[in-house]
Amino acid sequence: MVALPAEVVPLHIFEERYKTMIGGCLDSGSEFGIVWTGPDGTNAVGCAMEVTRVLDELPDGRMNILTTGTRPFRVLEEHHDLPYATAMVELLEDEPERPDKQDAAAAHEAYRTLVAQAADRELADDELAAMSAYDMAATVDFGPESKQSLLNLRSENARLRLVTRLFRAALKRLEFVGRAQVRARSNGRVRFS
């Protein structure tokens, strides 16, 4: 899986190694990382996660938790001396740049439209203006390749341009699904009133 900063990720922890890892995070208040292993292997860039809530602790040690992405990192060196993989990482910062108001406006408008159509919810202007590309993308279920592309970018302007394209593509899919549902309800027949 790929996680993004600001994304809330529910996890069911059942493997012994991950019970140990999450137990350590809970005891020390430390973060853990999620790095996606895709078709081309394990990516070097991942997302740090904090455990924000323990939902259930079962008698056998399994647990259901909520985690939230905090910041991107790059794996510098892997370690395999514990039951779970660990790594030396570099926390990633964005390149200095001037915010592009046009990129932000386009992303916010595409996101506003997507939320209105998919969730039947109107976003307030101030709520929307405060949202970064990560904040918006964290609420939409994109495929892992798209999410990894966002995570790899070190420019907020570039992320805003990418999420605008992703939101617009999602809107087209929603429109297609809507048309297909109407067609299915009509059983392929045109109705005249």
VODOBA-218645 format. One line per 2 residues: number of its first residue (from 1); for each residue x, y, z of C-alpha. Coordinates in nm, 3 decimals, always signed. Layout:
BEGIN
NUM	X Y Z; ...;
This chain:
BEGIN
1	+0.000 +0.000 +0.000; +0.096 +0.363 -0.041;
3	+0.010 +0.616 +0.229; +0.021 +0.994 +0.196;
5	+0.082 +1.265 +0.454; -0.255 +1.357 +0.611;
7	-0.412 +1.025 +0.503; -0.596 +0.827 +0.770;
9	-0.522 +0.456 +0.726; -0.703 +0.189 +0.933;
11	-0.487 -0.117 +0.993; -0.558 -0.464 +1.132;
13	-0.239 -0.580 +1.304; -0.222 -0.960 +1.324;
15	+0.130 -1.077 +1.235; +0.359 -1.123 +1.536;
17	+0.631 -0.902 +1.391; +0.388 -0.614 +1.339;
19	+0.232 -0.663 +1.683; +0.584 -0.615 +1.821;
21	+0.651 -0.312 +1.600; +0.322 -0.135 +1.680;
23	+0.362 -0.220 +2.050; +0.700 -0.044 +2.042;
25	+0.550 +0.258 +1.863; +0.273 +0.281 +2.122;
27	+0.519 +0.251 +2.413; +0.760 +0.514 +2.280;
29	+0.526 +0.738 +2.081; +0.740 +0.677 +1.773;
31	+0.634 +0.657 +1.410; +0.667 +0.370 +1.164;
33	+0.692 +0.380 +0.788; +0.495 +0.245 +0.496;
35	+0.689 +0.178 +0.177; +0.515 +0.037 -0.129;
37	+0.647 -0.270 -0.302; +0.508 -0.248 -0.653;
39	+0.567 -0.435 -0.978; +0.914 -0.278 -1.009;
41	+1.021 -0.365 -0.653; +1.030 -0.168 -0.331;
43	+1.018 +0.209 -0.367; +1.276 +0.421 -0.191;
45	+1.021 +0.689 -0.090; +0.762 +0.610 +0.173;
47	+0.545 +0.784 +0.430; +0.596 +0.803 +0.806;
49	+0.286 +0.709 +1.004; +0.173 +0.776 +1.357;
51	-0.074 +0.563 +1.549; -0.357 +0.805 +1.623;
53	-0.599 +0.565 +1.788; -0.622 +0.205 +1.904;
55	-0.972 +0.090 +1.817; -0.958 -0.267 +1.952;
57	-0.704 -0.479 +2.135; -0.791 -0.846 +2.117;
59	-0.682 -1.106 +2.375; -0.440 -1.271 +2.128;
61	-0.256 -0.940 +2.072; -0.421 -0.852 +1.743;
63	-0.539 -0.494 +1.718; -0.730 -0.257 +1.497;
65	-0.570 +0.085 +1.481; -0.605 +0.416 +1.302;
67	-0.288 +0.569 +1.168; -0.220 +0.901 +0.999;
69	+0.051 +0.982 +0.747; +0.287 +1.254 +0.869;
71	+0.572 +1.314 +0.621; +0.757 +1.155 +0.330;
73	+1.095 +0.991 +0.370; +1.358 +0.819 +0.158;
75	+1.509 +0.487 +0.264; +1.887 +0.519 +0.280;
77	+1.979 +0.185 +0.433; +1.768 -0.118 +0.525;
79	+1.825 -0.318 +0.843; +1.705 -0.670 +0.914;
81	+1.818 -0.722 +1.273; +1.468 -0.713 +1.426;
83	+1.164 -0.931 +1.355; +1.038 -0.653 +1.124;
85	+1.227 -0.449 +0.867; +1.376 -0.119 +0.981;
87	+1.572 +0.144 +0.795; +1.785 +0.453 +0.820;
89	+1.577 +0.721 +0.648; +1.606 +1.079 +0.532;
91	+1.300 +1.297 +0.593; +1.216 +1.477 +0.271;
93	+1.150 +1.848 +0.239; +0.995 +2.027 -0.055;
95	+1.210 +2.240 -0.282; +1.174 +2.612 -0.213;
97	+0.927 +2.764 -0.459; +0.668 +3.035 -0.495;
99	+0.315 +2.905 -0.453; +0.134 +2.904 -0.788;
101	-0.214 +3.048 -0.729; -0.343 +2.915 -1.062;
103	-0.230 +2.560 -0.979; -0.393 +2.584 -0.636;
105	-0.717 +2.729 -0.776; -0.744 +2.458 -1.042;
107	-0.681 +2.179 -0.789; -0.924 +2.323 -0.538;
109	-1.198 +2.366 -0.799; -1.154 +2.011 -0.934;
111	-1.159 +1.875 -0.578; -1.468 +2.082 -0.487;
113	-1.652 +1.940 -0.789; -1.542 +1.584 -0.713;
115	-1.652 +1.605 -0.349; -1.986 +1.757 -0.450;
117	-2.054 +1.479 -0.702; -1.911 +1.182 -0.512;
119	-2.007 +1.273 -0.155; -2.289 +1.523 -0.211;
121	-2.106 +1.769 +0.013; -2.028 +2.135 -0.043;
123	-1.690 +2.253 +0.083; -1.660 +2.597 +0.241;
125	-1.416 +2.832 +0.067; -1.196 +2.870 +0.377;
127	-1.186 +2.493 +0.433; -1.083 +2.437 +0.073;
129	-0.824 +2.718 +0.068; -0.643 +2.560 +0.365;
131	-0.603 +2.222 +0.191; -0.274 +2.114 +0.039;
133	-0.243 +1.862 -0.243; -0.175 +1.593 +0.018;
135	-0.479 +1.697 +0.224; -0.707 +1.662 -0.077;
137	-0.550 +1.346 -0.220; -0.561 +1.175 +0.119;
139	-0.942 +1.162 +0.096; -0.962 +1.003 -0.251;
141	-0.888 +0.638 -0.322; -0.637 +0.658 -0.606;
143	-0.438 +0.358 -0.720; -0.095 +0.298 -0.565;
145	+0.094 +0.419 -0.874; -0.077 +0.761 -0.862;
147	-0.026 +0.792 -0.487; +0.341 +0.696 -0.520;
149	+0.384 +0.958 -0.793; +0.246 +1.221 -0.554;
151	+0.470 +1.102 -0.272; +0.778 +1.120 -0.496;
153	+0.725 +1.487 -0.589; +0.920 +1.749 -0.392;
155	+0.713 +2.040 -0.522; +0.369 +2.141 -0.392;
157	+0.297 +2.312 -0.726; +0.375 +1.989 -0.911;
159	+0.156 +1.791 -0.668; -0.129 +2.039 -0.723;
161	-0.101 +1.993 -1.100; -0.099 +1.614 -1.063;
163	-0.400 +1.602 -0.827; -0.591 +1.830 -1.065;
165	-0.541 +1.573 -1.343; -0.632 +1.287 -1.107;
167	-0.947 +1.462 -0.980; -1.058 +1.541 -1.336;
169	-1.003 +1.177 -1.438; -1.205 +1.064 -1.136;
171	-1.485 +1.302 -1.236; -1.492 +1.150 -1.585;
173	-1.515 +0.801 -1.433; -1.803 +0.917 -1.210;
175	-1.986 +1.059 -1.511; -1.932 +0.735 -1.704;
177	-2.062 +0.526 -1.413; -2.366 +0.755 -1.384;
179	-2.446 +0.715 -1.754; -2.398 +0.338 -1.730;
181	-2.637 +0.317 -1.433; -2.903 +0.516 -1.620;
183	-2.859 +0.289 -1.922; -2.878 -0.024 -1.705;
185	-3.200 +0.096 -1.538; -3.356 +0.150 -1.880;
187	-3.258 -0.203 -1.982; -3.108 -0.056 -2.297;
189	-3.437 +0.089 -2.413; -3.518 +0.450 -2.482;
191	-3.830 +0.558 -2.296; -4.072 +0.818 -2.424;
193	-4.323 +0.982 -2.193;
